Amino acid sequence: MGKIDRDEYILLFTIGEIKFGLRLSQVERVLPAVELSVLPGAPAVVDGVINLAGDTLPIVNFRKRLKKRKKEIHPSDKIIIVQTNELKLGFFVDEVVGLKELNSDKFKVTDDVIPHTNIVVEGVTIIDNEIVLIHDINRFFSIQEKNKLLKVLRF
């Protein structure tokens, strides 16, 4: 990831006042908010799991990673289902803004971590006069968290 050689689309979403983007190639679908089942032994950043067409998908807490106050799930919230290099997962977002073109000449590679969080940003861009942080979903988990999650999912 990181560099883009051509224009591509991103899915824009918000968590609190922060606007993020994910490469559309990583997004499988967007679902309405649903109740989660508990996943015993999962890393603290995993809120639970959902059953999606027979697959058990972990739902991670992006807000917790951002060190944001816990928020009750609202019926208008959405779950974005993504495919990482190793597993499929989902996370709640406050709002799905829509699809936008990520223009390669307006994309700045950063590969930074948002201060005081563990959120890795692969780059930033300006869309509709707003800063958008392009999240690297493949680096959401630490190695320890990923190994622990994979272990409990295999039960």
C-alpha positions, 0 to 999 in steps of 0.5 A: 500500500502507500503509493498510488500509481493511478486514481482509485476510489475510497470509501469515506466514513466518520468516527466522531469528528474525524473523516477517514477513507479506505481503499474501495478494493479493501471494502466488501460491504456496508451493513446496518448496525447489528447486535454483537455476540461475545468472543471469549478470549479476543483482544480488548479491541474486539467488541464481538462477532457477527455471523455473516452468511455462515462466517464468524466476523470479528467486529473491532472497536475503531473508537477505542483505537482512537482513544475516543469515549465509548459510544452506544450503538445507534440504529443509524450507525453502520458496520464496514466489512473489510478484507485485510491480508489475513482476515475479514473483519468489520468495524462500526462507524458513525457515518458512511459519507460515500465514495470519492475518487482518490486523486494520486496528485493530491495524496500524500504518503505519511505511513504515520500513527495518529498521535496517542493512538495505534491507528496507522495512516497510510496517507492524507488527502483533501476531499471537498476541502476537508482533510481525509486520513487514509487508513491502512486496515492491514495494520490495524492489529498489533502482531500479538492482537492478530495472533490472539484473534486468529487463535480464538477464531479457530477455537 
